[in-house]
């Protein structure tokens, strides 16, 4: 069972719901060490003070904020723990919204909420009310020295909390928009939608695998066993210029139909 990273309460009107917070995700990437290629020695980094040139124990390292004029503010653990914020121990519900209204770009990290002690009944109350109204709770919470907006929603009878970025943390994407004078014909759009219809299906993440990780594991195991490395495909992607979009899309639709019929 994972270790909780935060304990507090959800404020649901006059009802308080004690909860524990757990990380909902974990990466499955292969972990590599930095090694000296010549003698296979592990590379380690030392925390050295640039003034006294001494290696500093982690416990003696403080956080410092340097202002534009060069002044330095040193903050200790207590400064973070004693911030004048109610959200450090309480998740305040500000409103209930349709989760589909939130652009996924805002989402940062997902957490699992578990009822703590006597919080089981009010937890179930909030969960069932959200399900009945098909709503999500927009909240504010302080985790890991950072206050965030967050969205609490139900999945598989459990409350999940998605922390969100602030609006000023989202970059303006206008720079990537194609020139306004670039247009497509109705026929091209029709063919494109036909291709979309052929590939339309349910979201089934379990049907996909991380091919890159699998291939990397093959290489690692071959290296460990002193075996020959797996052969690499020599096929190169075609680089033909697409001149007739309709013809290219029609061929794509035909190929998608054939693949679906064969499966």
Buried (B, 14 or more C-beta within 10 A) or exposed (E): EEEBEBEBBBBBEEEBBBBBBBEBEEEEEEEEEEEEEEEEEEEEEEEEEEEEEEEEEEEEEEEEEEEEEEEEEEEEEEEEEEEEEEBBEBBBBEEEBEBEEBEEEBBBBBBBBBBBEEBEEBBBEBBEBBEEEEBBBBBBBBBEEEBBBBBBBBEEEBBBBBBBEEEEEEEEEEEEEEEEEEEEEEEBEEBBEBBEEBEEEEEEEEEEEEEEEEEBEEEEEEEEEEEEEEEEEEEEEEEEEEEEBBEBBBEBBEEBEEEEEEE
